[in-house]
Amino acid sequence: MARASKFREATCLGCGCTDSRACKGPDGDPCGWIKVSYPLAVGVCTSCPEKVEVFDRQLALAEARR
């Protein structure tokens, strides 16, 4: 997983994997980000697509607070 250097490391909302510790998907390959927000330091990896709605809600709340 690529990481933007000026932000904190992102953690998956589902499994807890990070930029530096990717989990392995069902096929055995390392995961990647489906969605990620480095300013919020959260994301959803390819092993946890069921968490996309949670991510979208968190992102919308954060943007509404700006």
C-alpha positions as protocol buffer text, in pm:
chain_id: "A"
residue {
  index: 1
  type: MET
  ca { x: 0 y: 0 z: 0 }
}
residue {
  index: 2
  type: ALA
  ca { x: 139 y: 338 z: -95 }
}
residue {
  index: 3
  type: ARG
  ca { x: 148 y: 601 z: 174 }
}
residue {
  index: 4
  type: ALA
  ca { x: 147 y: 978 z: 151 }
}
residue {
  index: 5
  type: SER
  ca { x: 445 y: 1082 z: 362 }
}
residue {
  index: 6
  type: LYS
  ca { x: 302 y: 1400 z: 517 }
}
residue {
  index: 7
  type: PHE
  ca { x: 12 y: 1215 z: 680 }
}
residue {
  index: 8
  type: ARG
  ca { x: -24 y: 953 z: 948 }
}
residue {
  index: 9
  type: GLU
  ca { x: -32 y: 587 z: 857 }
}
residue {
  index: 10
  type: ALA
  ca { x: -385 y: 472 z: 772 }
}
residue {
  index: 11
  type: THR
  ca { x: -553 y: 180 z: 950 }
}
residue {
  index: 12
  type: CYS
  ca { x: -829 y: -33 z: 802 }
}
residue {
  index: 13
  type: LEU
  ca { x: -1166 y: 4 z: 974 }
}
residue {
  index: 14
  type: GLY
  ca { x: -1234 y: -367 z: 929 }
}
residue {
  index: 15
  type: CYS
  ca { x: -926 y: -574 z: 1005 }
}
residue {
  index: 16
  type: GLY
  ca { x: -680 y: -319 z: 1142 }
}
residue {
  index: 17
  type: CYS
  ca { x: -413 y: -363 z: 876 }
}
residue {
  index: 18
  type: THR
  ca { x: -202 y: -58 z: 795 }
}
residue {
  index: 19
  type: ASP
  ca { x: 17 y: 84 z: 521 }
}
residue {
  index: 20
  type: SER
  ca { x: 316 y: -96 z: 667 }
}
residue {
  index: 21
  type: ARG
  ca { x: 136 y: -418 z: 770 }
}
residue {
  index: 22
  type: ALA
  ca { x: -96 y: -529 z: 492 }
}
residue {
  index: 23
  type: CYS
  ca { x: -321 y: -827 z: 555 }
}
residue {
  index: 24
  type: LYS
  ca { x: -361 y: -1112 z: 309 }
}
residue {
  index: 25
  type: GLY
  ca { x: -681 y: -1156 z: 116 }
}
residue {
  index: 26
  type: PRO
  ca { x: -850 y: -1489 z: 45 }
}
residue {
  index: 27
  type: ASP
  ca { x: -623 y: -1538 z: -256 }
}
residue {
  index: 28
  type: GLY
  ca { x: -314 y: -1496 z: -38 }
}
residue {
  index: 29
  type: ASP
  ca { x: -206 y: -1168 z: -200 }
}
residue {
  index: 30
  type: PRO
  ca { x: -146 y: -856 z: 13 }
}
residue {
  index: 31
  type: CYS
  ca { x: -442 y: -622 z: 38 }
}
residue {
  index: 32
  type: GLY
  ca { x: -468 y: -271 z: -104 }
}
residue {
  index: 33
  type: TRP
  ca { x: -688 y: 26 z: -26 }
}
residue {
  index: 34
  type: ILE
  ca { x: -1041 y: 41 z: -163 }
}
residue {
  index: 35
  type: LYS
  ca { x: -1080 y: 381 z: 4 }
}
residue {
  index: 36
  type: VAL
  ca { x: -836 y: 570 z: 223 }
}
residue {
  index: 37
  type: SER
  ca { x: -818 y: 908 z: 397 }
}
residue {
  index: 38
  type: TYR
  ca { x: -469 y: 993 z: 517 }
}
residue {
  index: 39
  type: PRO
  ca { x: -583 y: 1309 z: 699 }
}
residue {
  index: 40
  type: LEU
  ca { x: -820 y: 1088 z: 906 }
}
residue {
  index: 41
  type: ALA
  ca { x: -570 y: 798 z: 910 }
}
residue {
  index: 42
  type: VAL
  ca { x: -838 y: 543 z: 820 }
}
residue {
  index: 43
  type: GLY
  ca { x: -923 y: 333 z: 521 }
}
residue {
  index: 44
  type: VAL
  ca { x: -1093 y: 20 z: 396 }
}
residue {
  index: 45
  type: CYS
  ca { x: -877 y: -254 z: 247 }
}
residue {
  index: 46
  type: THR
  ca { x: -968 y: -504 z: -21 }
}
residue {
  index: 47
  type: SER
  ca { x: -1029 y: -769 z: 246 }
}
residue {
  index: 48
  type: CYS
  ca { x: -1300 y: -560 z: 416 }
}
residue {
  index: 49
  type: PRO
  ca { x: -1535 y: -420 z: 149 }
}
residue {
  index: 50
  type: GLU
  ca { x: -1827 y: -444 z: 392 }
}
residue {
  index: 51
  type: LYS
  ca { x: -1678 y: -145 z: 580 }
}
residue {
  index: 52
  type: VAL
  ca { x: -1703 y: 101 z: 290 }
}
residue {
  index: 53
  type: GLU
  ca { x: -2033 y: 244 z: 420 }
}
residue {
  index: 54
  type: VAL
  ca { x: -1879 y: 303 z: 764 }
}
residue {
  index: 55
  type: PHE
  ca { x: -1586 y: 480 z: 598 }
}
residue {
  index: 56
  type: ASP
  ca { x: -1818 y: 696 z: 387 }
}
residue {
  index: 57
  type: ARG
  ca { x: -2015 y: 801 z: 698 }
}
residue {
  index: 58
  type: GLN
  ca { x: -1698 y: 888 z: 891 }
}
residue {
  index: 59
  type: LEU
  ca { x: -1564 y: 1091 z: 599 }
}
residue {
  index: 60
  type: ALA
  ca { x: -1894 y: 1278 z: 560 }
}
residue {
  index: 61
  type: LEU
  ca { x: -1899 y: 1362 z: 932 }
}
residue {
  index: 62
  type: ALA
  ca { x: -1541 y: 1486 z: 922 }
}
residue {
  index: 63
  type: GLU
  ca { x: -1612 y: 1705 z: 619 }
}
residue {
  index: 64
  type: ALA
  ca { x: -1929 y: 1845 z: 781 }
}
residue {
  index: 65
  type: ARG
  ca { x: -1724 y: 1953 z: 1085 }
}
residue {
  index: 66
  type: ARG
  ca { x: -1484 y: 2162 z: 873 }
}
